[in-house]
Amino acid sequence: MHDLGDVSVVFDLDGTLVDTAPDLASAMNAVLRRHGRSEIPAERVRHMVGHGARALMALAFAETGRPAEEHLLDRLYDEFLSHYLDHIADESVLFPAATEALCALRDTGAVLGICTNKPEAAARQLLEALDFAEPFRAIIGGDSLVVKKPEPECYRAVVRQMGGDLARSVMVGDSETDVLTARAAGVPVIGVSFGYTPEPIASFKPDVIIDSYEALPDAVATVMRRGLAHQ
């Protein structure tokens, strides 16, 4: 078994730990219907998320007709969030083997946290609904600070809250945003191949790519052993 004591492992949420696309799509389509727009298939939504609900609604309106003007986007965001929070875990599920992988990491002494652009309250509500909040020592959401990913302060803040050392930490994510966040913070990044990025995660050049959570403990040990985290 690996010894990962004092290592901070920071996860993205949507598309990394949890397959939230069905519920995100449902909320988005509810708003589209309310405004007389056609629905967008859930599979398409998997390639539209990652930059927050406001950006998602902007993309949705651009795909289904006249783009939404700026003053309308605030209203669309509120409508989206209201529906989403009422149905936050109707169909969302943890990715296969995530629970086992995180338990294995904690057994080796690693500390776990979340850095997401999802609003913090929504992230916490989702994790509670999935009975998955307990493993995480700290959570930074998209509204926890005045900046969001890929600004590195988001990552640094969660590591501080975890009581960790930036030089002994690693990001786990599914998108270019997560890779850019890690690079800006000067830490290694593990990419998951099953997330929501419109381009293959390999195109963003994470340090290691995993195809399932069964490979995560070994991947964390690998990047730590390489000394990829900057001192």
C-alpha positions in Angstrom: 0.0 0.0 0.0 1.2 3.5 -0.8 2.2 5.9 2.0 0.5 9.2 1.1 0.5 10.7 4.5 0.4 14.6 4.3 -0.6 14.5 0.6 -3.6 16.8 -0.3 -5.7 15.5 -3.1 -8.1 18.1 -4.5 -11.0 17.1 -6.8 -13.1 18.9 -9.2 -16.8 17.9 -8.8 -19.0 17.8 -11.9 -17.7 15.4 -14.5 -14.9 14.3 -12.2 -16.4 12.8 -9.0 -20.1 13.0 -9.9 -21.9 12.4 -13.2 -24.3 15.4 -12.8 -25.0 15.9 -16.5 -28.6 14.4 -16.4 -29.7 16.8 -13.7 -27.9 19.7 -15.3 -29.6 18.9 -18.6 -33.0 18.6 -17.0 -32.7 22.0 -15.3 -31.4 23.6 -18.5 -34.1 22.2 -20.6 -36.8 23.2 -18.1 -35.6 26.8 -18.6 -35.4 26.4 -22.4 -39.0 25.1 -22.5 -40.2 28.0 -20.3 -38.8 30.4 -22.9 -40.2 28.6 -25.9 -36.9 27.0 -26.9 -36.3 23.5 -28.0 -34.5 21.0 -25.7 -30.9 20.0 -26.0 -30.0 16.3 -25.6 -28.3 15.4 -22.3 -25.3 13.9 -24.1 -24.7 17.3 -25.8 -24.9 19.0 -22.4 -21.9 16.9 -21.2 -19.7 19.0 -23.6 -21.3 22.4 -22.5 -20.7 22.4 -18.8 -17.6 23.4 -16.9 -17.8 27.2 -16.8 -20.8 27.6 -14.6 -24.6 27.8 -15.0 -24.6 31.3 -16.4 -22.3 30.2 -19.2 -24.3 27.1 -19.7 -27.5 29.0 -20.2 -25.7 31.4 -22.6 -24.6 28.4 -24.7 -28.0 26.9 -24.5 -29.8 30.0 -25.9 -27.1 30.5 -28.6 -27.7 26.9 -29.7 -31.5 27.1 -29.8 -32.1 30.5 -31.4 -31.2 34.1 -30.7 -28.5 34.4 -28.0 -29.6 35.7 -24.7 -28.8 39.3 -23.9 -26.8 40.1 -20.8 -29.7 41.4 -18.8 -31.6 38.2 -19.5 -28.8 35.9 -18.4 -29.2 36.8 -14.7 -32.9 35.8 -14.9 -32.0 32.6 -16.7 -29.4 31.7 -14.1 -31.9 32.2 -11.3 -34.4 30.0 -13.0 -31.9 27.4 -13.7 -30.5 27.3 -10.2 -34.0 27.2 -8.7 -35.0 24.1 -10.7 -31.6 22.5 -10.3 -31.5 22.8 -6.5 -34.9 21.2 -6.3 -33.7 18.2 -8.4 -30.0 18.2 -7.6 -29.6 14.4 -7.2 -32.6 13.0 -9.1 -30.3 11.2 -11.5 -26.8 12.3 -10.6 -24.5 9.5 -9.4 -20.9 9.0 -8.3 -18.6 7.7 -11.0 -17.9 4.0 -10.7 -15.3 3.1 -8.0 -15.0 6.7 -6.8 -16.1 5.7 -3.2 -13.6 2.9 -3.0 -10.8 5.0 -4.5 -11.3 7.8 -2.0 -11.5 5.4 0.9 -8.2 3.8 -0.3 -6.6 7.3 -0.5 -7.7 8.1 3.0 -6.4 4.8 4.3 -3.0 5.8 3.0 -3.1 9.1 4.9 -4.1 11.4 2.1 -6.4 14.4 2.9 -9.2 15.1 0.4 -10.8 18.4 -0.7 -12.9 19.8 -3.5 -12.3 22.8 -5.8 -15.3 23.4 -8.1 -16.9 26.3 -10.0 -20.3 25.0 -8.8 -21.7 27.4 -6.1 -20.5 26.1 -2.7 -23.9 25.6 -1.2 -25.0 23.6 -4.3 -21.8 21.5 -4.1 -22.5 20.7 -0.4 -26.1 19.9 -1.1 -25.2 17.5 -3.8 -22.6 15.7 -1.7 -25.1 15.5 1.2 -27.8 14.1 -1.1 -25.3 11.4 -2.3 -24.2 10.7 1.2 -20.6 11.6 0.1 -19.7 14.7 2.1 -17.8 13.1 4.9 -14.5 12.3 3.0 -13.8 16.0 2.3 -12.0 18.2 4.7 -12.6 21.4 2.7 -14.7 22.6 -0.2 -14.2 25.8 -2.3 -17.0 26.6 -4.7 -17.3 29.1 -7.5 -18.7 31.7 -5.2 -16.5 31.0 -2.1 -14.0 33.6 -3.3 -14.0 36.6 -5.5 -12.3 34.5 -8.2 -13.0 31.1 -9.8 -11.0 28.4 -11.5 -8.7 28.6 -13.4 -7.4 31.3 -11.0 -4.9 29.5 -8.8 -6.1 31.1 -5.6 -9.1 28.8 -5.6 -6.8 25.8 -5.4 -4.4 27.4 -2.9 -7.4 28.3 -0.7 -8.7 24.8 -0.5 -5.3 23.4 0.3 -4.9 25.9 3.1 -8.3 25.0 4.5 -7.2 21.3 4.3 -4.2 22.1 6.4 -2.0 20.9 3.6 1.2 21.9 1.8 1.0 23.1 -1.8 4.2 21.2 -2.6 2.5 18.0 -1.5 -0.7 18.3 -3.3 -2.3 17.2 -6.6 -5.4 18.2 -8.6 -7.8 15.7 -10.1 -10.1 17.0 -12.8 -11.8 16.4 -16.2 -11.3 19.6 -18.1 -8.9 22.2 -19.5 -10.0 24.5 -16.6 -8.7 22.0 -14.1 -5.4 21.6 -15.9 -5.0 25.4 -16.2 -5.8 25.7 -12.5 -3.1 23.2 -11.5 -0.5 24.7 -13.8 -1.2 28.2 -12.5 -0.8 26.9 -8.9 2.4 25.0 -9.8 1.1 21.5 -8.9 0.6 18.3 -10.8 -2.8 17.3 -12.2 -4.4 13.9 -12.9 -7.0 14.0 -15.7 -10.0 11.6 -15.8 -10.9 10.5 -19.3 -14.7 10.1 -18.6 -15.6 13.7 -17.9 -17.4 16.5 -19.7 -14.6 18.2 -21.7 -15.4 18.9 -25.4 -11.9 17.8 -26.3 -10.1 14.7 -25.1 -8.4 15.4 -21.7 -5.1 14.3 -23.3 -5.1 17.4 -25.5 -4.6 19.5 -22.3 -1.6 17.5 -21.3 -2.3 16.5 -17.6 0.6 14.7 -15.9 -1.3 11.4 -15.7 -4.6 10.3 -17.2 -6.8 7.6 -15.6 -9.7 5.8 -17.3 -11.3 4.7 -14.0 -11.1 5.4 -10.3 -9.5 2.1 -9.7 -6.3 3.6 -11.0 -6.4 6.8 -8.9 -4.3 5.7 -5.8 -1.5 4.5 -8.1 -1.7 7.7 -10.1 -1.4 9.9 -7.0 1.6 7.9 -5.8 3.2 8.2 -9.2 3.0 12.0 -9.4 4.2 12.3 -5.8 7.1 10.0 -6.5 8.1 12.0 -9.6 8.3 15.1 -7.5 6.1 17.0 -10.0 4.8 19.3 -7.3 6.9 22.5 -7.2 8.8 23.4 -4.1 
